[in-house]
Amino acid sequence: MIHILNGDSLASQFPESIPGEKIIFWEALINGQVKADSLEEFWITRSRFINENYPDVSDLDYLKLSIPEFEKILRMPSDSKIYCWFEEDLFCQVNLWFVLNLLQNHPGEVYLVLPCTDSPFHFSRLNEQELIESFESKAQFINEKERRILENLWANFQNEEVFEALKISENFKERFPFLKPAVEAWRDMIPVGDYPGKPKATLLEIRDEL
């Protein structure tokens, strides 16, 4: 049993009573260049972006911290049960799509663990017992077809095919109701003409108000 956790915050509060190996996802793929022709080129591209935009993080940090966690995903035993702990927002969903892309040839069972419906974006709001309940009773098995759908969204994101992703999210809104809002958030963040995209525009409005 292997748990892929969406960052340090969840890792720090993860219940010790839940068995299995933990892999921590140390990336924020919603930001920066993600297009590459190979995984090796992808690591170089991401390392360069992070080093240029976050000077406190060096190339060596990325090589020593982030990439080894991803390589653990690639080396997981074929009979592994894999639990992906990701939230419903676009930030987490892009990271999940990438994970499932890494797992595209893995024969193991894959499960998606989401926070409670009243807190869809915050594992951090769940106490230990609620996290245990999320694992024991709310983990969703992702079948082969569904895995292909989610991993293909990573290719759409890499190629900036937001409208193709919207079609996919619309077709599967009953099975994955969180997909469409996440993809719509991606669409809304894209700059158009003088409009910088919703996140930046919202921040500018807040700045002007204050």
TORPA-4810 file (N, C-alpha, C, O; in nm, 3 decimals):
<nodes>
NODE_1_0.084_-0.119_0.000_0.000_0.000_0.000_0.089_0.124_0.000_0.181_0.137_0.081_M
NODE_2_0.059_0.217_-0.092_0.139_0.338_-0.105_0.047_0.459_-0.111_-0.054_0.458_-0.182_I
NODE_3_0.082_0.563_-0.036_0.003_0.685_-0.033_0.083_0.798_-0.097_0.195_0.828_-0.054_H
NODE_4_0.027_0.861_-0.200_0.089_0.978_-0.262_0.018_1.100_-0.206_-0.100_1.123_-0.233_I
NODE_5_0.090_1.179_-0.128_0.032_1.290_-0.053_0.060_1.422_-0.124_0.165_1.439_-0.187_L
NODE_6_-0.034_1.514_-0.114_-0.025_1.637_-0.192_0.061_1.745_-0.128_0.041_1.863_-0.157_N
NODE_7_0.154_1.709_-0.044_0.247_1.808_0.009_0.284_1.783_0.153_0.236_1.688_0.216_G
NODE_8_0.370_1.869_0.206_0.421_1.855_0.342_0.314_1.869_0.448_0.320_1.803_0.552_D
NODE_9_0.216_1.955_0.423_0.114_1.980_0.525_0.039_1.851_0.557_0.023_1.815_0.674_S
NODE_10_-0.007_1.781_0.454_-0.077_1.656_0.477_0.017_1.552_0.535_-0.022_1.475_0.623_L
NODE_11_0.141_1.549_0.487_0.237_1.451_0.538_0.259_1.468_0.688_0.274_1.370_0.761_A
NODE_12_0.260_1.594_0.734_0.288_1.620_0.875_0.174_1.577_0.967_0.196_1.551_1.085_S
NODE_13_0.053_1.571_0.914_-0.063_1.535_0.996_-0.117_1.396_0.962_-0.219_1.354_1.016_Q
NODE_14_-0.049_1.324_0.873_-0.099_1.195_0.827_-0.099_1.096_0.943_0.003_1.078_1.009_F
NODE_15_-0.212_1.031_0.968_-0.222_0.940_1.084_-0.123_0.823_1.075_-0.114_0.757_0.972_P
NODE_16_-0.052_0.799_1.181_0.043_0.688_1.185_-0.028_0.553_1.178_0.033_0.453_1.141_E
NODE_17_-0.156_0.550_1.214_-0.229_0.424_1.213_-0.267_0.378_1.073_-0.308_0.263_1.054_S
NODE_18_-0.255_0.466_0.974_-0.283_0.426_0.836_-0.158_0.358_0.781_-0.054_0.423_0.772_I
NODE_19_-0.164_0.232_0.745_-0.044_0.160_0.701_-0.002_0.200_0.560_-0.082_0.251_0.481_P
NODE_20_0.126_0.176_0.530_0.175_0.196_0.395_0.286_0.299_0.384_0.309_0.378_0.476_G
NODE_21_0.354_0.296_0.271_0.462_0.392_0.241_0.403_0.525_0.199_0.297_0.529_0.137_E
NODE_22_0.472_0.634_0.232_0.427_0.767_0.193_0.523_0.827_0.090_0.645_0.820_0.106_K
NODE_23_0.466_0.885_-0.016_0.540_0.960_-0.116_0.484_1.102_-0.115_0.363_1.120_-0.126_I
NODE_24_0.571_1.201_-0.103_0.525_1.340_-0.094_0.543_1.409_-0.229_0.651_1.405_-0.288_I
NODE_25_0.436_1.471_-0.277_0.440_1.542_-0.405_0.491_1.683_-0.381_0.418_1.771_-0.333_F
NODE_26_0.619_1.704_-0.414_0.683_1.836_-0.395_0.691_1.909_-0.528_0.798_1.917_-0.588_W
NODE_27_0.580_1.961_-0.574_0.578_2.038_-0.698_0.452_2.125_-0.699_0.360_2.105_-0.619_E
NODE_28_0.450_2.223_-0.791_0.334_2.309_-0.811_0.321_2.330_-0.961_0.355_2.436_-1.013_A
NODE_29_0.272_2.228_-1.030_0.277_2.225_-1.176_0.183_2.323_-1.243_0.190_2.343_-1.364_L
NODE_30_0.096_2.386_-1.164_0.008_2.487_-1.221_0.086_2.609_-1.268_0.037_2.686_-1.351_I
NODE_31_0.207_2.628_-1.215_0.290_2.744_-1.249_0.408_2.703_-1.334_0.474_2.603_-1.306_N
NODE_32_0.434_2.782_-1.439_0.557_2.761_-1.516_0.542_2.664_-1.632_0.436_2.605_-1.654_G
NODE_33_0.651_2.649_-1.706_0.655_2.565_-1.825_0.644_2.418_-1.787_0.713_2.371_-1.696_Q
NODE_34_0.557_2.344_-1.857_0.541_2.201_-1.829_0.554_2.117_-1.955_0.547_1.994_-1.949_V
NODE_35_0.574_2.181_-2.069_0.583_2.105_-2.194_0.724_2.053_-2.211_0.821_2.126_-2.192_K
NODE_36_0.736_1.924_-2.247_0.866_1.862_-2.270_0.845_1.735_-2.350_0.737_1.674_-2.345_A
NODE_37_0.946_1.694_-2.424_0.937_1.575_-2.509_0.974_1.447_-2.437_0.951_1.338_-2.489_D
NODE_38_1.031_1.459_-2.319_1.068_1.341_-2.241_1.065_1.377_-2.094_1.063_1.495_-2.058_S
NODE_39_1.065_1.276_-2.010_1.064_1.301_-1.866_1.194_1.368_-1.823_1.193_1.455_-1.736_L
NODE_40_1.305_1.328_-1.883_1.434_1.389_-1.848_1.434_1.538_-1.882_1.481_1.621_-1.804_E
NODE_41_1.380_1.571_-1.999_1.370_1.713_-2.038_1.275_1.787_-1.945_1.297_1.904_-1.913_E
NODE_42_1.170_1.719_-1.902_1.074_1.780_-1.810_1.140_1.819_-1.679_1.118_1.929_-1.629_F
NODE_43_1.223_1.728_-1.622_1.292_1.760_-1.497_1.380_1.883_-1.514_1.382_1.971_-1.427_W
NODE_44_1.452_1.890_-1.625_1.540_2.005_-1.650_1.460_2.134_-1.661_1.497_2.237_-1.604_I
NODE_45_1.349_2.128_-1.735_1.263_2.245_-1.755_1.207_2.295_-1.623_1.209_2.416_-1.595_T
NODE_46_1.158_2.203_-1.541_1.100_2.242_-1.413_1.206_2.294_-1.316_1.184_2.393_-1.246_R
NODE_47_1.321_2.229_-1.314_1.429_2.273_-1.226_1.473_2.415_-1.262_1.497_2.498_-1.174_S
NODE_48_1.482_2.441_-1.392_1.523_2.575_-1.437_1.419_2.679_-1.398_1.454_2.787_-1.350_R
NODE_49_1.291_2.648_-1.419_1.185_2.742_-1.385_1.185_2.775_-1.236_1.176_2.892_-1.198_F
NODE_50_1.196_2.674_-1.153_1.192_2.695_-1.008_1.313_2.774_-0.962_1.302_2.863_-0.878_I
NODE_51_1.428_2.741_-1.016_1.551_2.811_-0.979_1.545_2.958_-1.017_1.594_3.044_-0.944_N
NODE_52_1.485_2.988_-1.133_1.479_3.127_-1.181_1.374_3.209_-1.107_1.388_3.331_-1.093_E
NODE_53_1.268_3.144_-1.061_1.156_3.217_-1.002_1.150_3.210_-0.850_1.084_3.291_-0.786_N
NODE_54_1.220_3.112_-0.793_1.224_3.096_-0.648_1.370_3.082_-0.607_1.420_2.971_-0.587_Y
NODE_55_1.440_3.196_-0.593_1.585_3.192_-0.572_1.629_3.118_-0.446_1.745_3.079_-0.436_P
NODE_56_1.539_3.099_-0.351_1.575_3.025_-0.230_1.584_2.875_-0.255_1.635_2.800_-0.172_D
NODE_57_1.535_2.831_-0.372_1.538_2.690_-0.408_1.638_2.671_-0.522_1.624_2.732_-0.628_V
NODE_58_1.737_2.589_-0.502_1.840_2.567_-0.603_1.806_2.447_-0.691_1.717_2.368_-0.660_S
NODE_59_1.880_2.436_-0.803_1.867_2.317_-0.888_1.893_2.191_-0.807_1.825_2.090_-0.824_D
NODE_60_1.990_2.198_-0.718_2.027_2.082_-0.639_1.912_2.041_-0.547_1.888_1.922_-0.526_L
NODE_61_1.842_2.140_-0.491_1.727_2.109_-0.405_1.622_2.030_-0.483_1.567_1.932_-0.434_D
NODE_62_1.595_2.073_-0.604_1.495_2.006_-0.687_1.540_1.863_-0.720_1.461_1.769_-0.715_Y
NODE_63_1.666_1.851_-0.755_1.720_1.719_-0.790_1.720_1.625_-0.671_1.696_1.505_-0.686_L
NODE_64_1.746_1.679_-0.551_1.760_1.595_-0.432_1.628_1.568_-0.361_1.615_1.469_-0.289_K
NODE_65_1.528_1.658_-0.380_1.403_1.645_-0.305_1.285_1.602_-0.393_1.221_1.501_-0.364_L
NODE_66_1.258_1.676_-0.497_1.137_1.651_-0.576_1.150_1.527_-0.665_1.065_1.438_-0.661_S
NODE_67_1.256_1.522_-0.744_1.268_1.414_-0.842_1.273_1.276_-0.776_1.208_1.184_-0.827_I
NODE_68_1.346_1.256_-0.665_1.344_1.123_-0.603_1.205_1.076_-0.562_1.177_0.956_-0.568_P
NODE_69_1.117_1.167_-0.522_0.981_1.127_-0.488_0.906_1.079_-0.612_0.831_0.981_-0.606_E
NODE_70_0.925_1.149_-0.724_0.862_1.105_-0.848_0.917_0.970_-0.893_0.843_0.886_-0.944_F
NODE_71_1.046_0.951_-0.875_1.106_0.823_-0.915_1.053_0.707_-0.831_1.048_0.594_-0.878_E
NODE_72_1.014_0.736_-0.707_0.950_0.632_-0.625_0.819_0.586_-0.690_0.785_0.468_-0.686_K
NODE_73_0.746_0.680_-0.750_0.622_0.646_-0.818_0.650_0.553_-0.936_0.578_0.456_-0.958_I
NODE_74_0.756_0.583_-1.009_0.790_0.502_-1.126_0.841_0.363_-1.088_0.835_0.271_-1.169_L
NODE_75_0.890_0.348_-0.965_0.947_0.220_-0.923_0.853_0.138_-0.834_0.896_0.036_-0.779_R
NODE_76_0.730_0.178_-0.818_0.641_0.107_-0.729_0.617_-0.036_-0.777_0.603_-0.060_-0.897_M
NODE_77_0.611_-0.133_-0.685_0.585_-0.272_-0.723_0.454_-0.284_-0.801_0.361_-0.207_-0.779_P
NODE_78_0.448_-0.381_-0.890_0.333_-0.396_-0.978_0.204_-0.432_-0.904_0.095_-0.407_-0.955_S
NODE_79_0.215_-0.488_-0.785_0.096_-0.527_-0.710_0.054_-0.423_-0.606_-0.025_-0.452_-0.517_D
NODE_80_0.108_-0.303_-0.618_0.078_-0.197_-0.520_-0.067_-0.151_-0.529_-0.125_-0.144_-0.637_S
NODE_81_-0.123_-0.120_-0.412_-0.246_-0.043_-0.405_-0.206_0.101_-0.379_-0.138_0.131_-0.281_K
NODE_82_-0.247_0.191_-0.468_-0.197_0.328_-0.468_-0.311_0.422_-0.431_-0.415_0.425_-0.497_I
NODE_83_-0.290_0.500_-0.325_-0.390_0.595_-0.278_-0.339_0.737_-0.306_-0.238_0.780_-0.250_Y
NODE_84_-0.411_0.808_-0.392_-0.373_0.945_-0.429_-0.455_1.044_-0.346_-0.577_1.055_-0.364_C
NODE_85_-0.388_1.115_-0.256_-0.455_1.210_-0.168_-0.443_1.350_-0.228_-0.343_1.419_-0.208_W
NODE_86_-0.546_1.393_-0.301_-0.545_1.523_-0.365_-0.680_1.591_-0.345_-0.784_1.525_-0.334_F
NODE_87_-0.676_1.724_-0.340_-0.797_1.801_-0.318_-0.862_1.835_-0.452_-0.812_1.795_-0.557_E
NODE_88_-0.974_1.909_-0.450_-1.056_1.929_-0.568_-1.019_2.053_-0.650_-1.069_2.070_-0.761_E
NODE_89_-0.935_2.139_-0.597_-0.902_2.263_-0.667_-0.807_2.238_-0.783_-0.748_2.130_-0.793_D
NODE_90_-0.792_2.337_-0.869_-0.709_2.323_-0.989_-0.564_2.291_-0.955_-0.503_2.207_-1.020_L
NODE_91_-0.509_2.356_-0.853_-0.370_2.332_-0.812_-0.347_2.183_-0.789_-0.252_2.124_-0.843_F
NODE_92_-0.433_2.122_-0.709_-0.418_1.979_-0.677_-0.452_1.891_-0.796_-0.387_1.789_-0.819_C
NODE_93_-0.553_1.930_-0.872_-0.594_1.845_-0.985_-0.485_1.835_-1.091_-0.464_1.727_-1.146_Q
NODE_94_-0.417_1.943_-1.122_-0.308_1.936_-1.219_-0.200_1.840_-1.170_-0.148_1.760_-1.248_V
NODE_95_-0.167_1.847_-1.042_-0.068_1.755_-0.986_-0.117_1.610_-0.994_-0.039_1.519_-1.023_N
NODE_96_-0.246_1.587_-0.967_-0.303_1.452_-0.977_-0.295_1.401_-1.120_-0.257_1.286_-1.142_L
NODE_97_-0.329_1.484_-1.218_-0.322_1.441_-1.358_-0.181_1.396_-1.394_-0.162_1.298_-1.466_W
NODE_98_-0.083_1.469_-1.343_0.056_1.432_-1.370_0.090_1.297_-1.307_0.154_1.213_-1.370_F
NODE_99_0.047_1.276_-1.183_0.073_1.149_-1.115_0.013_1.033_-1.195_0.079_0.931_-1.216_V
NODE_100_-0.110_1.048_-1.240_-0.175_0.941_-1.315_-0.108_0.919_-1.450_-0.109_0.808_-1.503_L
NODE_101_-0.051_1.025_-1.505_0.027_1.008_-1.627_0.152_0.924_-1.600_0.189_0.839_-1.682_N
NODE_102_0.217_0.948_-1.487_0.333_0.866_-1.449_0.291_0.720_-1.429_0.371_0.629_-1.451_L
NODE_103_0.168_0.699_-1.387_0.119_0.564_-1.356_0.052_0.497_-1.475_-0.010_0.391_-1.459_L
NODE_104_0.062_0.553_-1.592_-0.018_0.505_-1.705_0.009_0.359_-1.739_-0.081_0.292_-1.790_Q
NODE_105_0.128_0.309_-1.713_0.159_0.169_-1.744_0.164_0.081_-1.620_0.205_-0.036_-1.626_N
NODE_106_0.124_0.136_-1.507_0.131_0.060_-1.383_0.004_-0.025_-1.367_-0.107_0.027_-1.380_H
NODE_107_0.019_-0.156_-1.339_-0.098_-0.244_-1.331_-0.171_-0.243_-1.196_-0.275_-0.307_-1.182_P
NODE_108_-0.117_-0.172_-1.099_-0.176_-0.173_-0.965_-0.309_-0.100_-0.958_-0.346_-0.025_-1.048_G
NODE_109_-0.381_-0.124_-0.849_-0.508_-0.055_-0.825_-0.481_0.088_-0.777_-0.392_0.112_-0.696_E
NODE_110_-0.560_0.182_-0.829_-0.544_0.322_-0.793_-0.673_0.373_-0.729_-0.783_0.348_-0.779_V
NODE_111_-0.658_0.444_-0.619_-0.772_0.501_-0.548_-0.749_0.652_-0.531_-0.636_0.698_-0.516_Y
NODE_112_-0.857_0.727_-0.535_-0.852_0.871_-0.511_-0.914_0.900_-0.377_-1.028_0.861_-0.351_L
NODE_113_-0.839_0.968_-0.291_-0.890_1.008_-0.159_-0.909_1.159_-0.161_-0.814_1.235_-0.180_V
NODE_114_-1.033_1.202_-0.142_-1.067_1.344_-0.140_-1.103_1.386_0.002_-1.141_1.301_0.083_L
NODE_115_-1.091_1.515_0.034_-1.140_1.561_0.165_-1.292_1.546_0.173_-1.357_1.506_0.076_P
NODE_116_-1.346_1.578_0.288_-1.492_1.571_0.305_-1.560_1.672_0.213_-1.499_1.772_0.175_C
NODE_117_-1.684_1.645_0.177_-1.756_1.734_0.085_-1.775_1.874_0.142_-1.789_1.970_0.066_T
NODE_118_-1.777_1.888_0.274_-1.793_2.022_0.332_-1.660_2.096_0.344_-1.657_2.210_0.390_D
NODE_119_-1.552_2.032_0.302_-1.420_2.095_0.302_-1.338_2.041_0.186_-1.233_1.980_0.207_S
NODE_120_-1.385_2.062_0.061_-1.325_1.993_-0.055_-1.185_2.040_-0.090_-1.117_1.974_-0.168_P
NODE_121_-1.141_2.151_-0.034_-1.010_2.204_-0.070_-0.910_2.201_0.046_-0.802_2.258_0.034_F
NODE_122_-0.945_2.135_0.156_-0.859_2.147_0.273_-0.849_2.016_0.352_-0.932_1.991_0.439_H
NODE_123_-0.750_1.934_0.323_-0.721_1.823_0.413_-0.681_1.878_0.550_-0.701_1.813_0.653_F
NODE_124_-0.623_1.997_0.549_-0.570_2.053_0.673_-0.678_2.076_0.778_-0.648_2.086_0.897_S
NODE_125_-0.804_2.086_0.735_-0.913_2.109_0.829_-0.963_1.980_0.893_-1.044_1.983_0.985_R
NODE_126_-0.915_1.866_0.844_-0.961_1.738_0.897_-0.875_1.696_1.015_-0.753_1.711_1.012_L
NODE_127_-0.938_1.642_1.118_-0.861_1.589_1.229_-0.817_1.446_1.198_-0.849_1.393_1.092_N
NODE_128_-0.746_1.386_1.291_-0.691_1.253_1.265_-0.799_1.151_1.233_-0.784_1.073_1.140_E
NODE_129_-0.907_1.151_1.309_-1.013_1.054_1.286_-1.080_1.076_1.151_-1.116_0.979_1.083_Q
NODE_130_-1.097_1.201_1.112_-1.159_1.231_0.982_-1.070_1.186_0.867_-1.120_1.140_0.764_E
NODE_131_-0.939_1.199_0.883_-0.847_1.149_0.780_-0.855_0.997_0.771_-0.852_0.942_0.661_L
NODE_132_-0.863_0.931_0.885_-0.877_0.785_0.886_-1.006_0.744_0.817_-1.008_0.647_0.740_I
NODE_133_-1.115_0.816_0.843_-1.243_0.785_0.780_-1.237_0.809_0.629_-1.296_0.734_0.552_E
NODE_134_-1.165_0.914_0.587_-1.150_0.940_0.445_-1.082_0.822_0.375_-1.119_0.784_0.264_S
NODE_135_-0.983_0.767_0.442_-0.911_0.652_0.386_-0.996_0.525_0.389_-1.002_0.453_0.290_F
NODE_136_-1.060_0.499_0.501_-1.129_0.371_0.519_-1.262_0.362_0.445_-1.301_0.253_0.401_E
NODE_137_-1.333_0.473_0.432_-1.469_0.464_0.377_-1.497_0.553_0.258_-1.602_0.540_0.195_S
NODE_138_-1.405_0.644_0.225_-1.436_0.738_0.116_-1.338_0.731_-0.001_-1.355_0.804_-0.098_K
NODE_139_-1.237_0.645_0.006_-1.145_0.631_-0.105_-1.219_0.573_-0.225_-1.289_0.472_-0.213_A
NODE_140_-1.204_0.636_-0.341_-1.275_0.595_-0.461_-1.182_0.516_-0.553_-1.074_0.563_-0.589_Q
NODE_141_-1.223_0.395_-0.591_-1.145_0.318_-0.687_-1.156_0.383_-0.824_-1.266_0.418_-0.869_F
NODE_142_-1.042_0.401_-0.890_-1.039_0.460_-1.024_-1.011_0.349_-1.124_-0.902_0.293_-1.126_I
NODE_143_-1.110_0.317_-1.206_-1.090_0.207_-1.301_-1.004_0.250_-1.419_-0.965_0.366_-1.430_N
NODE_144_-0.974_0.155_-1.506_-0.880_0.180_-1.615_-0.925_0.293_-1.706_-0.845_0.379_-1.743_E
NODE_145_-1.052_0.294_-1.742_-1.104_0.399_-1.829_-1.092_0.535_-1.763_-1.053_0.633_-1.826_K
NODE_146_-1.127_0.540_-1.636_-1.122_0.667_-1.563_-0.979_0.716_-1.547_-0.953_0.836_-1.552_E
NODE_147_-0.888_0.624_-1.528_-0.745_0.662_-1.522_-0.701_0.726_-1.652_-0.629_0.826_-1.651_R
NODE_148_-0.744_0.668_-1.765_-0.706_0.725_-1.895_-0.762_0.867_-1.910_-0.694_0.956_-1.962_R
NODE_149_-0.885_0.887_-1.865_-0.946_1.019_-1.875_-0.864_1.122_-1.799_-0.830_1.228_-1.853_I
NODE_150_-0.831_1.091_-1.674_-0.760_1.187_-1.590_-0.616_1.207_-1.637_-0.567_1.320_-1.635_L
NODE_151_-0.549_1.101_-1.679_-0.411_1.118_-1.724_-0.405_1.196_-1.856_-0.309_1.268_-1.881_E
NODE_152_-0.509_1.181_-1.941_-0.511_1.257_-2.066_-0.530_1.406_-2.042_-0.489_1.488_-2.124_N
NODE_153_-0.591_1.442_-1.929_-0.603_1.583_-1.896_-0.466_1.646_-1.873_-0.448_1.766_-1.895_L
NODE_154_-0.369_1.565_-1.830_-0.233_1.617_-1.817_-0.178_1.657_-1.954_-0.116_1.763_-1.967_W
NODE_155_-0.201_1.575_-2.057_-0.157_1.610_-2.192_-0.227_1.737_-2.240_-0.164_1.822_-2.304_A
NODE_156_-0.357_1.750_-2.209_-0.427_1.874_-2.244_-0.364_1.993_-2.176_-0.347_2.099_-2.237_N
NODE_157_-0.328_1.978_-2.048_-0.268_2.089_-1.975_-0.131_2.124_-2.033_-0.099_2.242_-2.049_F
NODE_158_-0.051_2.024_-2.065_0.080_2.049_-2.124_0.069_2.126_-2.255_0.150_2.214_-2.283_Q
NODE_159_-0.033_2.093_-2.334_-0.048_2.150_-2.467_-0.143_2.269_-2.471_-0.178_2.319_-2.578_N
NODE_160_-0.185_2.315_-2.352_-0.272_2.432_-2.338_-0.404_2.413_-2.412_-0.458_2.507_-2.471_E
NODE_161_-0.457_2.291_-2.407_-0.583_2.258_-2.476_-0.698_2.265_-2.376_-0.760_2.164_-2.343_E
NODE_162_-0.726_2.385_-2.331_-0.825_2.401_-2.224_-0.966_2.367_-2.269_-1.044_2.314_-2.191_V
NODE_163_-0.999_2.395_-2.395_-1.135_2.369_-2.441_-1.159_2.220_-2.463_-1.272_2.173_-2.447_F
NODE_164_-1.057_2.147_-2.501_-1.067_2.002_-2.509_-1.087_1.945_-2.368_-1.166_1.852_-2.349_E
NODE_165_-1.016_2.000_-2.272_-1.031_1.956_-2.133_-1.171_1.987_-2.080_-1.227_1.909_-2.003_A
NODE_166_-1.228_2.099_-2.122_-1.364_2.133_-2.081_-1.465_2.032_-2.133_-1.559_1.996_-2.062_L
NODE_167_-1.447_1.985_-2.256_-1.536_1.883_-2.312_-1.529_1.755_-2.228_-1.632_1.695_-2.196_K
NODE_168_-1.408_1.716_-2.192_-1.390_1.595_-2.111_-1.458_1.612_-1.976_-1.529_1.523_-1.930_I
NODE_169_-1.435_1.725_-1.912_-1.493_1.747_-1.779_-1.645_1.751_-1.783_-1.710_1.707_-1.688_S
NODE_170_-1.701_1.801_-1.891_-1.847_1.806_-1.906_-1.904_1.665_-1.920_-2.009_1.635_-1.863_E
NODE_171_-1.835_1.579_-1.994_-1.882_1.443_-2.018_-1.876_1.355_-1.893_-1.946_1.255_-1.883_N
NODE_172_-1.791_1.395_-1.798_-1.773_1.312_-1.679_-1.807_1.386_-1.550_-1.753_1.355_-1.443_F
NODE_173_-1.897_1.483_-1.561_-1.927_1.566_-1.444_-2.004_1.489_-1.337_-2.001_1.526_-1.220_K
NODE_174_-2.074_1.381_-1.376_-2.144_1.303_-1.275_-2.045_1.217_-1.196_-2.057_1.206_-1.074_E
NODE_175_-1.948_1.157_-1.264_-1.850_1.073_-1.195_-1.749_1.158_-1.120_-1.712_1.126_-1.007_R
NODE_176_-1.703_1.266_-1.184_-1.603_1.354_-1.124_-1.655_1.497_-1.123_-1.612_1.578_-1.205_F
NODE_177_-1.745_1.531_-1.032_-1.806_1.665_-1.035_-1.707_1.778_-1.009_-1.736_1.893_-1.042_P
NODE_178_-1.592_1.747_-0.951_-1.492_1.850_-0.923_-1.411_1.889_-1.047_-1.343_1.991_-1.046_F
NODE_179_-1.418_1.807_-1.154_-1.333_1.834_-1.270_-1.371_1.963_-1.342_-1.285_2.045_-1.373_L
NODE_180_-1.500_1.980_-1.367_-1.541_2.096_-1.445_-1.506_2.227_-1.377_-1.450_2.315_-1.443_K
NODE_181_-1.535_2.246_-1.248_-1.491_2.371_-1.184_-1.340_2.392_-1.190_-1.294_2.505_-1.204_P
NODE_182_-1.263_2.283_-1.178_-1.117_2.297_-1.185_-1.074_2.342_-1.324_-0.991_2.432_-1.337_A
NODE_183_-1.129_2.279_-1.427_-1.091_2.316_-1.564_-1.140_2.457_-1.597_-1.071_2.531_-1.667_V
NODE_184_-1.257_2.495_-1.547_-1.305_2.632_-1.568_-1.213_2.734_-1.501_-1.192_2.843_-1.552_E
NODE_185_-1.158_2.696_-1.385_-1.061_2.784_-1.319_-0.936_2.799_-1.404_-0.877_2.907_-1.410_A
NODE_186_-0.894_2.691_-1.470_-0.780_2.697_-1.562_-0.812_2.791_-1.678_-0.730_2.876_-1.713_W
NODE_187_-0.930_2.776_-1.737_-0.971_2.865_-1.848_-0.968_3.011_-1.804_-0.920_3.098_-1.876_R
NODE_188_-1.020_3.037_-1.683_-1.032_3.175_-1.637_-0.899_3.240_-1.603_-0.889_3.362_-1.598_D
NODE_189_-0.796_3.160_-1.580_-0.666_3.218_-1.546_-0.583_3.254_-1.670_-0.477_3.315_-1.658_M
NODE_190_-0.632_3.218_-1.790_-0.558_3.244_-1.913_-0.574_3.391_-1.952_-0.688_3.438_-1.961_I
NODE_191_-0.465_3.466_-1.976_-0.475_3.606_-2.017_-0.539_3.618_-2.155_-0.516_3.536_-2.244_P
NODE_192_-0.621_3.722_-2.172_-0.683_3.751_-2.302_-0.669_3.900_-2.328_-0.730_3.981_-2.258_V
NODE_193_-0.589_3.938_-2.428_-0.568_4.079_-2.457_-0.505_4.149_-2.338_-0.401_4.107_-2.287_G
NODE_194_-0.569_4.257_-2.294_-0.519_4.332_-2.178_-0.563_4.270_-2.045_-0.518_4.312_-1.938_D
NODE_195_-0.650_4.172_-2.053_-0.698_4.107_-1.931_-0.595_4.004_-1.886_-0.563_3.913_-1.962_Y
NODE_196_-0.542_4.016_-1.763_-0.431_3.929_-1.721_-0.471_3.791_-1.673_-0.386_3.713_-1.631_P
NODE_197_-0.600_3.759_-1.678_-0.648_3.634_-1.620_-0.708_3.661_-1.483_-0.669_3.757_-1.415_G
NODE_198_-0.803_3.577_-1.442_-0.880_3.604_-1.321_-0.796_3.617_-1.195_-0.819_3.710_-1.118_K
NODE_199_-0.699_3.528_-1.169_-0.624_3.542_-1.043_-0.554_3.677_-1.031_-0.564_3.743_-0.928_P
NODE_200_-0.483_3.717_-1.137_-0.412_3.845_-1.132_-0.509_3.962_-1.129_-0.486_4.060_-1.059_K
NODE_201_-0.617_3.952_-1.206_-0.715_4.060_-1.207_-0.778_4.077_-1.068_-0.800_4.190_-1.024_A
NODE_202_-0.805_3.967_-1.002_-0.862_3.974_-0.867_-0.765_4.038_-0.769_-0.805_4.119_-0.686_T
NODE_203_-0.638_4.000_-0.779_-0.538_4.060_-0.691_-0.524_4.210_-0.716_-0.507_4.288_-0.622_L
NODE_204_-0.532_4.251_-0.842_-0.524_4.394_-0.875_-0.644_4.469_-0.817_-0.630_4.581_-0.769_L
NODE_205_-0.762_4.408_-0.822_-0.882_4.470_-0.764_-0.865_4.487_-0.613_-0.899_4.591_-0.557_E
NODE_206_-0.814_4.384_-0.548_-0.793_4.392_-0.404_-0.692_4.502_-0.371_-0.710_4.578_-0.276_I
NODE_207_-0.585_4.508_-0.451_-0.484_4.612_-0.429_-0.546_4.750_-0.439_-0.519_4.837_-0.356_R
NODE_208_-0.629_4.771_-0.543_-0.690_4.903_-0.563_-0.787_4.936_-0.451_-0.796_5.052_-0.408_D
NODE_209_-0.860_4.836_-0.403_-0.956_4.860_-0.294_-0.885_4.899_-0.166_-0.937_4.978_-0.087_E
NODE_210_-0.766_4.843_-0.145_-0.693_4.868_-0.019_-0.595_4.983_-0.030_-0.527_5.016_0.067_L
</nodes>
